[in-house]
Amino acid sequence: MSVVPRLSHGILSLTIKTKEELYQAYLPFITNGGLFIPTLRSYHLGEEVFMLLDLMDEADKVPVTGKVVWLTPKGSQGGRTPGIGIQLTPDDSSLVNKIETYLAGTLNSDRKTNAL
């Protein structure tokens, strides 16, 4: 299967204000870590996206480039929030470390997230 590049959807934005919101969005089971971004836009697996992340107490928005690895379409079973999961790159390791520090003690929780 090949991925056909498409014209950009523009820059996505994700604002996370609380640890609970971060827990809901973080995808620790994805290699290099990942983030779930609620959106009604249509994306394809493998598509590259660009996002600005406004993360809790951080002074500046964090630019993130990722690859779509998860799709939750509108109307999914269980009332799931529609959106995409993006895989972060190895270059985002400092962001992943920061996220996992914020989530220390909760990463192994059985609570539901936006993806699972």
C-alpha positions in Angstrom: 0.0 0.0 0.0 1.4 3.4 -0.9 0.4 6.7 0.8 -0.6 9.4 -1.7 0.3 12.8 -0.4 -2.6 15.3 -0.2 -2.8 19.0 0.0 -2.4 20.1 3.5 -5.4 20.5 5.8 -3.6 23.4 7.4 -2.2 23.5 10.9 -4.0 21.6 13.6 -4.2 22.9 17.1 -4.5 21.1 20.3 -4.9 22.8 23.7 -4.4 20.7 26.8 -5.0 22.5 30.1 -5.2 19.7 32.6 -3.5 16.4 33.4 -6.8 14.6 32.8 -7.0 16.1 29.2 -3.4 15.1 28.7 -4.1 11.6 29.9 -7.1 11.4 27.5 -4.9 12.6 24.5 -1.6 10.8 25.1 -1.0 7.5 23.2 1.9 5.8 25.1 1.4 2.5 23.2 2.6 4.1 19.9 6.4 3.9 19.1 7.8 7.4 20.0 4.5 8.3 21.7 1.5 9.8 20.1 -1.3 12.3 20.6 -5.0 12.0 19.8 -6.4 15.2 18.2 -10.2 15.6 18.1 -11.2 16.7 14.6 -14.1 16.2 12.1 -11.7 16.5 9.1 -11.0 13.4 7.0 -7.5 12.0 7.1 -5.7 8.9 5.8 -3.4 6.5 7.6 0.2 7.5 7.0 -0.7 11.1 6.2 1.7 13.7 7.7 0.2 16.5 9.7 1.5 19.6 11.4 0.2 20.7 14.8 0.7 23.4 17.4 0.4 22.0 20.9 -0.5 24.3 23.8 0.5 22.1 26.7 -0.6 23.0 30.2 2.0 25.3 31.9 4.3 25.6 28.9 5.0 29.3 27.9 5.1 28.6 24.2 3.2 26.4 21.8 5.1 23.3 20.7 5.3 22.7 17.0 4.7 19.0 16.3 4.9 17.1 13.0 3.5 13.6 13.0 2.0 10.8 11.0 -1.6 9.7 11.2 -1.7 6.2 12.8 -5.2 6.1 14.3 -8.6 7.1 12.9 -11.8 7.5 14.9 -14.4 8.5 12.4 -17.6 10.5 13.2 -20.3 8.2 14.4 -18.0 5.5 15.9 -19.4 3.0 18.3 -19.5 3.8 21.9 -19.8 7.6 21.4 -16.1 7.9 20.8 -14.8 11.4 20.1 -14.0 11.7 16.3 -10.4 12.4 15.6 -6.9 11.2 14.6 -4.0 9.7 16.5 -0.6 10.9 15.3 2.7 9.2 15.9 5.4 11.6 17.1 8.9 11.4 15.7 12.1 10.6 17.5 12.9 14.3 17.4 10.0 14.8 19.8 11.6 12.8 22.6 11.9 15.8 24.9 8.1 16.5 24.4 7.4 12.8 25.2 9.6 13.0 28.3 7.7 16.1 29.4 4.3 14.5 28.8 5.3 11.4 30.7 6.6 13.5 33.6 3.2 15.3 33.8 1.5 11.8 33.7 3.8 10.1 36.2 1.8 7.5 38.1 -1.2 7.5 35.7 0.2 5.9 32.6 -0.7 2.4 33.6 -4.2 3.3 34.6 -7.2 1.3 33.3 -9.2 4.5 32.8 -10.6 5.1 29.3 -8.9 7.5 26.9 -10.0 9.1 23.7 -8.4 6.3 21.7 -9.1 3.2 23.9 
